[in-house]
């Protein structure tokens, strides 16, 4: 619980910084959208395009990018993960990314990876996020979210951001995920 409060406070501080900067608040045309701070244009454009192309909620992607790299396209983790969506070099290579620091390539590959995980875990968001962080095998081995502190905090932080109504998350009810009789997975953020 303390970690969730800490993540919320961090986002509030981040929002305050954005609101006092030269960025302005904008409202999207969709009635279910919330007001959100404008991210650097190139990053937000990469998120919007990849999310639309792969039919994933852009606000889920924003929450992941916030937690993974704090919107820094040149981020490198201690473990060697690269760019906005913190792709491991082997994952980037398997997804045909030639420049993991290019926002378009990194976000597109990260969203493709996320979409594949959503499909593999039948739309179970916590298990999908755990797999994005700890790997698919770890989630399968443990039968759910692995008992790794980092992974549990990661899942908690993103689900909190995603459901909190922050500018980097969606507002209102959680997304709805369903699979048709033909096996097509549908992810929607509308009621």
N, C-alpha and C positions, 0 to 999 in steps of 0.2 A: 504494500500500500504506500509506503514511504517513497518507493521508486516511482510509482505512478504520480504522486503529488509533485515529486521533483521534476518529472518530465513536463507536467502541466505548467509548473512555475517557469521552467526554461522556455517553453513556448510563449508564455505570457511576456517574458522579458524580451524575447525575440520579436514578438509582435509590436511591443512598445517601441523598439528600435526602428522597425520598419515604418511605423506610423509617424515617427518624428523625422524620418529621412525624406529624401526627395521623391520617394515612391508614393503613389496615391492609392486610395482604396477604390475599387471598381466593382460594379455589380454585373454578373453575367446575365444573359438574356433568359436563362432557364429559371422558372419560378422556384424550383427546388434547390437552386444553388444559393450559396451564401456569399456575403461580401468577403473578398479575399485580397490580401496584399499582393501587389504585382511583384512577381519574382523577376530577376534579371530576364529580359526578354528572350534571350537565346535558350535559357534553361526551361522557362515556362513553355516556350514553343516546342521544345523537344519532348516535354512531358505530354502536352496536349496531342501532338501528332502521334506519338507512339501509343498512347492510351486509346486514341480513336482507332488507329490502325489494327490494334490487337484486342479491341473491345474490353478494356479494363478501365475501371473508374480512375480518372486522372487524379482525384483527391487521395486515393489509396497510394498511387505512385508518388504524389507529393509527400505524403506521410513517410513513406519508405525512404525517399531521397533526403528528407529532413533528418531522419534518424541515422541513415547510413553515412552521409557526407556533409550534412548541414548546408546543402546546396553549393558545395565547392567542387567544381568539375575537375580540380587537380588534386583531390584528396587521395591519400595513400594510407592504408591502415598498417598497424604493426604486423599484421599477418600477410600483408602484400596485396590486399584488395584495392582496386583502382577506380577512380572516377566517381561520378554522382551516385551510381547505384552499387558502388563497391564490388565490382566484378573481380573474382579471382582470375589470375592470368589464364588458367586452364579453361575456366568457363568462358572467358572472353574469346579465347582461341576457338573453342568448340562452337561458339555463336558467330564466328567469322568477323570479329571486331578487329580492325587493323589499328585503330587508335583509341584506346580505352579512355583517353582524356577528352575526346571529342564528345560534347553533350549529346548530339544526335545519335551517334553510334552507340554510346554507352547506355543511354536511356532506352533506345529501341531494343537492344540486346537484353537489358535488365527486365523490360516489360515482357519480352518473348519468354524469358526464363520464368518470370512470375506467372504468366498465363499457363505455361506448361505445368507448373507446380499446382496451380489452381485446378487444372483438369485432372492431374494425377491424384489429388486428394479430394476429388469430388466437390470442390468449392469450399472445403473446410478452411476458413481463413486462418485460424490460429495454427493449424498444422502446416498450412502453406507458408506462413511467415516463419515458422520454426525451421522448415526445410530451406527457405531462402537464407537463413542465418547459419544453421548447423549442418545442412546437407540433407538430402532426401533419405539417404541410408540411415542416418541417425534417427530420423523421425519414424521410419519404418521399423527399425530395430526396437525402439522404445514403445511403439504402438501409440504414439501421440507426441506431445511436446517433450523432448528429451530433458533429463533432470539437470541440465547445465544452467547455472545461474545466469550467465550472459544471454542465453537463448530465451529463457523465461522472461527476463527483463526486456529483451528486444521485442518479443511478442506483446507483452503488456504495454510497452511504450507506444508501439505503432497502433495497436487497437484503441488505446486511449486517445491518441491524436486523431485517428480516423473517425472515431465516434464522438469527439468532443465539440465539434463545430468550430474548431480553430481554422484559420485561413489555409492551413496546410492539410486539412482533413475535410471530410464531408459532414454535413449537418443532418441531424435527425436519425431516423431508423437505420440499422445496419443494412448493408447491401443484401439483395436477395439473389440466391444462386439456385438454379434448377437444371436438371438434365432431362432432355426429352427422351421419348422411347427410342429415337434413332441414335441417342448418345450425344447429342449436341448440348454443350454446356452454355447456359445463358446466365450472365452476370448483369444485374441492373441495380441502379440506385434510386429508382422511382417506385412509388407505391402502386 
